[in-house]
Amino acid sequence: MSRKFPTFAVTFAAVYAAVYYFAVDDNWALFSYGPAVGEWTLFTRAASAGPTMYWYGWIATSALAAAAAGLLACVLPEHIGKRIWPDFAWLVPMCSIAAIGYLLSGYLTR
């Protein structure tokens, strides 16, 4: 295993969770899926019939952004990469879960 993997993993986990919150909040889906007609569309265009699922697109958007940030963190000089706090790998996702819970609380309190 490379010495840079911990830097990549911590950065990926933190950035993925943060970007996923904004993807859900602002509907930044890389693609959309209409299950009623089996239709895949680019970005957030609605399906021609039935409901549209954006969840897969939110995951792809978050994964691409997190991978780019993780790779960028790996090319930083070694002394900067070591300064990334390992607890970000769990702290940022926990905060994102709480924020998404608050974001979706309107669905639970109607």
C-alpha positions, -999 to +999 in steps of 0.1 A: +000+000+000+013+034-009+022+060+018-002+084+001-033+061+005-042+074+040-042+110+026-064+100-003-088+080+019-093+108+045-097+134+018-121+112-002-143+105+028-145+141+040-151+156+005-176+129-005-198+135+025-197+173+021-203+173-017-231+147-012-250+172+011-248+199-015-257+175-043-289+166-024-297+202-014-291+218-048-299+187-070-264+184-086-271+151-102-246+140-129-274+119-145-311+110-138-330+078-142-367+073-150-375+038-138-410+038-154-396+040-189-360+029-182-347+062-194-312+076-184-307+114-190-278+136-184-279+160-155-313+168-139-337+165-168-370+149-159-380+116-174-405+115-202-430+096-180-433+087-143-410+098-115-374+106-119-346+093-096-316+116-089-300+095-062-276+077-086-265+110-101-259+125-066-236+095-058-217+098-091-213+136-086-200+131-051-176+103-060-161+122-089-155+153-068-141+133-039-118+113-062-105+145-078-099+161-043-082+129-031-059+128-060-051+165-056-043+159-020-019+131-030+002+153-052+007+179-024+041+179-008+045+152+019+047+176+048+013+192+039-004+158+033+006+147+068-012+177+083-046+164+071-063+154+103-074+117+101-105+123+122-120+143+092-127+108+078-155+103+104-162+138+116-173+154+083-196+124+073-212+125+108-219+163+104-232+156+069-256+130+081-270+154+107-273+181+080-291+158+056-314+147+085-322+183+091-326+189+053-351+161+051-369+167+084-397+185+065-407+151+050-410+136+084-429+163+102-458+169+077 
